[in-house]
């Protein structure tokens, strides 16, 4: 065992970073500003950093000043440790790891690749799992789009939420959504390079001011099960600005339910531009933040986000929900009950925050840390020999965390 070159732990670590680079889709395209906070004192500040999100202001007419309070908000970004490991016997090394002595391409493909792909796949998947934190939604649950309309609607939604209109807007599609879109749009991309990508590689590339990318980690959303005519149940006018729950009745089933991530609108409650505070003309959308079931055909306090705020620098709606206002889910009262659909995402870079932390080295002979400076991600590899069982054990660790940074800078395209 001592003579085999698997003990070249530095090379193994570099190989794992090659796998990382080839598998990450979301991580390179989100905000990474806040992870430097963790690097101060080797992460001694703890496992959570509060990312500051600048707020909006109000403009007052006339010579009299009406000062706003401090409007910045803070989003916690918490990092956690994850690892993957493997054990290799002398027999396996001798007979099955073909290029083991030189750590060549076969080792990367057949031994290291599948295990590394799993941990880096999780890194991206954890980001996509935050889809339910975005309240904006377009598309038809259960129906795959064949043109750009829903994605253009999502991009318009970002603009109405004051997201920058720049080259950092990305559309992340599920494999089935991508196949439907590529087939429906073939030949319509004007750039010859993008047309070539569609025909030769089956990918969409860049169009309509967005970069389109496919990821197997786009989440399928399962809606709740409900019927009837859901209505706001606020006869006592108890709802107030800043509220984060809605009372709803009118369900056809005694125990009808909503799932976390369902998106609803309330008649008469319109969204406003966060800068101008002028109505966008679109009903404000709210995302359900936890699974919730009705009792006796009613929900006393359905948890939603964002809070509905009617005045001040953080105003986001034109009015409070009124009693008996119609509630629709994904744009309809009941049509999308118990549906499964891909939650494709259109995101500005600042919609999500990602932070990766360098793990410490305890044993310089058996551990090594490698970092991909372009991706800003590192991994630590540890190896040790189990003499009792004649096995070489290898583990690779990473530490990272995700958070929704700006809720209005992300939109879902249900398909």
C-alpha positions in Angstrom: 0.0 0.0 0.0 2.8 2.3 0.8 4.1 2.2 -2.7 1.0 3.0 -4.6 0.5 6.5 -5.9 -2.9 7.1 -4.4 -1.1 8.7 -1.5 -0.5 11.6 -3.8 -3.3 13.4 -2.0 -2.6 16.8 -3.6 -3.3 15.4 -7.0 -6.5 13.8 -5.9 -7.7 17.1 -4.5 -6.9 18.9 -7.7 -8.8 16.2 -9.7 -11.8 16.8 -7.5 -11.8 20.5 -8.3 -11.8 19.6 -12.0 -15.0 17.6 -11.4 -16.4 20.6 -9.5 -15.8 23.0 -12.3 -17.6 20.8 -14.8 -20.7 20.3 -12.7 -21.6 23.6 -11.1 -24.2 25.6 -12.9 -25.8 27.9 -10.3 -22.8 28.6 -8.0 -20.8 30.7 -10.5 -23.8 32.9 -11.3 -24.9 34.3 -7.9 -23.7 36.9 -5.5 -20.5 35.9 -3.7 -19.7 39.2 -2.0 -20.4 38.1 1.6 -18.2 35.0 1.9 -15.1 37.1 2.5 -16.6 37.8 6.0 -16.1 34.2 6.9 -12.4 34.3 6.0 -11.6 36.8 8.7 -9.7 34.8 11.3 -10.3 31.5 9.6 -14.0 31.6 10.1 -13.8 32.5 13.9 -16.8 34.8 13.5 -19.1 31.8 13.6 -21.1 29.9 11.0 -23.5 32.8 10.1 -22.9 36.2 8.4 -25.7 38.8 8.2 -25.6 40.0 4.6 -26.6 43.6 4.3 -29.3 44.4 1.7 -29.7 48.1 0.9 -33.2 49.4 1.3 -35.3 51.9 -0.7 -36.1 55.4 0.1 -39.1 57.8 -0.2 -39.2 61.2 -1.9 -41.0 64.1 -0.3 -42.3 67.1 -2.1 -41.6 70.6 -0.8 -38.9 72.2 1.4 -39.7 70.3 4.6 -37.6 67.2 5.1 -39.3 64.0 6.3 -36.3 61.7 7.2 -36.7 58.0 6.7 -35.3 55.6 9.2 -32.4 53.3 8.3 -34.0 51.0 5.8 -31.2 48.4 5.1 -32.2 44.8 6.0 -30.1 41.8 6.8 -30.2 38.3 5.5 -28.5 35.5 7.4 -26.1 33.3 5.4 -25.3 30.2 7.3 -22.6 27.7 6.2 -22.5 24.0 6.9 -20.0 21.2 6.3 -20.6 18.3 3.8 -18.4 15.4 2.8 -18.1 12.4 0.6 -15.8 9.5 1.3 -14.6 6.2 -0.1 -12.6 3.2 0.9 -10.3 1.2 -1.5 -8.9 -2.2 -0.6 -5.5 -3.3 -1.9 -7.3 -5.8 -4.2 -9.5 -3.0 -5.7 -6.5 -0.8 -6.2 -4.5 -3.6 -7.9 -7.3 -4.9 -10.1 -9.9 -2.2 -10.7 -8.5 1.3 -10.5 -6.9 1.1 -13.9 -4.8 4.3 -13.9 -4.3 4.4 -10.2 -0.5 4.6 -10.2 -0.6 7.8 -12.2 -3.9 9.2 -11.1 -4.8 9.4 -14.8 -8.0 10.0 -16.7 -9.5 6.6 -15.9 -9.2 7.2 -12.2 -10.9 10.5 -12.5 -13.8 9.1 -14.5 -14.4 5.7 -12.8 -13.4 6.2 -9.2 -13.2 9.8 -8.3 -15.7 11.4 -10.7 -19.0 9.7 -9.5 -18.2 10.5 -5.8 -17.2 14.0 -6.4 -20.1 14.7 -8.6 -22.4 13.8 -5.8 -21.2 16.4 -3.4 -20.9 19.1 -6.0 -24.3 18.2 -7.3 -25.6 18.8 -3.8 -23.9 22.2 -3.7 -25.9 23.3 -6.7 -29.1 21.5 -5.7 -29.2 23.3 -2.3 -29.3 26.6 -4.2 -32.1 25.5 -6.5 -34.1 24.2 -3.5 -34.6 27.8 -2.4 -37.0 28.4 -5.3 -39.9 28.6 -2.9 -38.4 31.8 -1.5 -39.3 33.6 -4.7 -42.9 34.9 -4.9 -42.9 35.9 -8.5 -44.3 33.2 -10.9 -45.3 32.9 -14.5 -46.1 29.9 -16.7 -48.7 27.2 -16.6 -48.1 24.4 -14.1 -47.8 21.1 -15.9 -47.5 22.6 -19.4 -44.1 23.0 -21.0 -43.4 26.3 -22.8 -42.4 26.3 -26.5 -41.6 30.0 -26.8 -40.0 32.8 -24.8 -43.2 34.5 -23.6 -43.1 33.3 -20.0 -39.4 33.9 -19.7 -39.9 37.5 -21.0 -42.7 37.9 -18.5 -40.4 36.8 -15.8 -37.7 39.2 -16.9 -40.3 42.0 -16.9 -41.2 41.0 -13.4 -37.5 41.4 -12.3 -37.5 44.9 -13.9 -40.7 45.9 -12.1 -38.9 44.9 -8.9 -36.0 47.2 -9.7 -33.6 44.5 -10.6 -30.7 45.8 -12.8 -31.2 45.3 -16.5 -27.7 44.0 -17.3 -25.9 40.9 -18.6 -26.2 39.1 -15.3 -29.7 37.7 -15.8 -29.9 33.9 -16.1 -32.7 31.5 -17.0 -32.2 28.0 -15.5 -34.3 25.3 -17.2 -35.1 21.7 -16.3 -34.0 19.2 -19.0 -37.6 18.7 -20.2 -38.3 22.4 -20.3 -35.1 22.9 -22.3 -36.0 20.2 -24.8 -39.4 21.7 -25.4 -38.0 25.2 -25.8 -35.1 24.2 -28.1 -37.5 22.4 -30.4 -40.0 25.3 -30.4 -37.4 28.0 -31.0 -35.0 26.3 -33.3 -33.8 28.7 -35.9 -35.2 31.8 -34.1 -31.9 32.8 -32.4 -30.3 35.5 -34.6 -26.7 34.9 -33.5 -25.2 32.2 -35.7 -23.2 30.9 -32.8 -26.4 30.4 -30.8 -28.1 28.7 -33.7 -25.2 26.3 -34.0 -25.5 25.5 -30.3 -29.1 24.6 -30.6 -28.6 22.2 -33.6 -25.3 20.7 -32.5 -25.6 20.6 -28.7 -29.3 21.0 -28.1 -28.8 23.9 -25.8 -30.3 27.4 -26.1 -27.4 29.8 -25.2 -28.3 33.5 -25.0 -31.4 35.2 -26.1 -33.9 37.9 -25.0 -31.4 39.5 -22.7 -30.9 36.3 -20.7 -28.4 33.5 -20.6 -30.2 30.1 -20.8 -28.7 27.2 -18.9 -30.0 23.7 -18.2 -29.7 22.0 -14.9 -30.9 18.6 -13.7 -31.3 20.2 -10.2 -34.2 22.5 -11.2 -36.8 21.4 -8.6 -40.3 20.0 -9.4 -42.9 21.7 -7.4 -45.9 19.8 -6.1 -48.9 22.0 -5.4 -51.4 21.5 -2.6 -54.9 20.0 -3.0 -57.8 22.4 -2.8 -61.2 23.1 -4.4 -64.1 25.5 -4.0 -63.7 29.3 -4.2 -61.0 30.5 -1.7 -61.8 34.0 -0.3 -60.2 36.3 2.2 -61.9 35.8 5.6 -61.4 39.2 7.3 -64.9 40.4 8.3 -63.4 42.2 11.3 -60.8 44.0 9.1 -58.0 42.7 11.3 -55.4 42.6 8.6 -52.8 45.3 9.0 -49.7 46.5 7.1 -46.7 44.2 7.8 -48.8 41.1 8.1 -47.4 37.7 7.0 -50.5 35.5 7.3 -53.8 35.4 5.5 -57.1 34.1 6.7 -58.9 32.2 3.9 -62.2 30.4 3.7 -64.5 29.0 1.0 -62.6 25.8 0.4 -64.6 22.9 -1.0 -62.8 20.4 1.2 -62.7 20.4 4.9 -59.0 19.7 5.0 -57.8 21.3 1.7 -54.2 22.2 1.7 -51.5 24.4 0.3 -47.8 23.4 -0.1 -44.8 25.4 0.7 -44.0 27.3 -2.5 -47.5 27.6 -3.8 -48.0 31.1 -5.2 -51.2 33.1 -4.7 -52.7 36.4 -5.5 -55.6 38.4 -3.9 -58.0 40.5 -5.9 -57.5 44.2 -5.6 -54.0 43.9 -4.1 -51.5 45.1 -6.7 -47.7 45.2 -6.6 -45.8 48.5 -6.6 -42.4 49.4 -8.0 -40.1 49.5 -4.9 -38.5 52.7 -6.1 -41.4 54.8 -7.4 -44.1 53.1 -5.3 -46.4 53.3 -8.4 -48.6 50.3 -9.1 -47.2 47.9 -11.7 -50.7 46.9 -12.7 -50.0 43.3 -11.7 -51.5 41.6 -8.8 -49.0 41.1 -6.0 -47.9 37.5 -5.7 -47.2 35.8 -2.3 -45.4 32.5 -1.8 -46.6 30.1 0.9 -43.8 29.6 3.4 -44.9 26.3 5.0 -47.3 23.5 4.3 -50.7 24.3 5.7 -54.0 22.5 5.9 -57.5 23.9 6.3 -59.7 23.1 9.3 -63.5 23.0 8.6 -63.0 24.5 5.1 -60.9 27.4 6.3 -57.3 28.5 7.0 -57.0 30.8 10.0 -53.5 32.1 9.3 -51.8 30.9 6.1 -48.1 31.9 6.3 -46.9 33.9 3.3 -44.0 36.0 2.1 -43.4 38.8 1.5 -45.3 40.8 4.2 -47.9 43.1 2.7 -46.8 46.7 3.4 -48.9 49.6 2.3 -46.8 52.7 3.2 -43.3 53.9 3.7 -40.0 53.1 2.1 -40.7 49.3 2.0 -44.2 49.6 0.5 -44.9 46.7 -1.9 -48.7 46.7 -2.3 -51.4 49.2 -3.2 -53.9 48.1 -0.6 -54.6 45.5 2.1 -56.6 42.4 1.3 -60.3 43.0 1.8 -62.9 40.6 3.2 -64.3 38.2 0.5 -61.6 39.1 -2.0 -61.0 36.2 -4.4 -57.8 34.2 -3.8 -56.2 32.6 -6.8 -53.3 30.1 -6.9 -50.9 30.3 -9.8 -53.5 32.5 -11.5 -56.6 30.4 -11.1 -59.0 29.3 -8.3 -58.7 25.6 -8.6 -57.1 24.5 -12.0 -53.7 23.8 -10.6 -54.6 21.8 -7.6 -52.4 18.7 -7.1 -50.1 19.5 -10.0 -46.4 18.7 -10.4 -44.4 21.2 -12.5 -40.8 22.2 -13.0 -39.9 25.4 -11.1 -37.6 26.9 -13.7 -35.9 30.1 -12.5 -35.1 33.4 -14.0 -32.6 35.1 -11.7 -30.5 38.2 -11.5 -27.1 37.6 -10.0 -28.1 39.3 -6.7 -31.2 37.1 -6.2 -29.1 34.5 -4.3 -26.1 34.6 -2.0 -23.6 31.8 -1.8 -20.6 31.5 0.5 -17.9 28.9 0.6 -15.4 28.6 3.5 -11.9 27.1 3.5 -11.7 24.3 6.0 -8.7 24.2 8.3 -5.8 21.8 7.9 -5.0 19.7 11.0 -2.5 17.2 9.6 -0.2 18.5 6.9 0.9 15.0 5.9 -2.5 13.5 5.5 -4.6 16.6 4.5 -4.4 19.1 1.7 -6.7 21.9 0.7 -7.1 23.1 -2.9 -9.0 26.1 -4.1 -10.4 27.0 -7.5 -9.9 30.8 -7.6 -12.2 31.3 -10.5 -15.1 29.5 -8.8 -14.1 30.7 -5.3 -14.6 27.2 -3.9 -12.2 25.0 -2.0 -12.2 21.4 -0.9 -10.1 19.6 1.7 -9.0 16.0 1.1 -8.0 13.7 4.0 -6.6 10.2 3.6 -5.5 7.5 6.0 -4.6 3.8 5.9 -6.5 1.2 7.9 -3.9 -1.4 8.5 -6.4 -3.8 10.2 -8.5 -4.1 7.1 -5.8 -3.2 4.5 -7.8 -0.3 3.1 -7.1 3.2 2.0 -9.8 5.7 3.1 -10.3 9.1 1.4 -12.7 11.8 2.3 -13.3 15.2 0.7 -15.0 18.0 2.6 -16.5 21.3 1.7 -18.3 24.0 3.7 -20.8 26.4 2.1 -24.2 28.1 2.6 -27.0 29.7 0.6 -29.6 32.4 1.2 -32.2 34.3 -0.8 -30.7 37.7 -0.9 -33.3 39.7 -2.9 -36.7 38.1 -3.2 -37.8 40.3 -6.0 -34.8 39.6 -8.2 -35.9 36.0 -8.8 -38.9 34.7 -10.8 -40.2 31.2 -11.3 -41.5 29.8 -14.7 -43.7 26.9 -13.8 -43.8 24.3 -16.6 
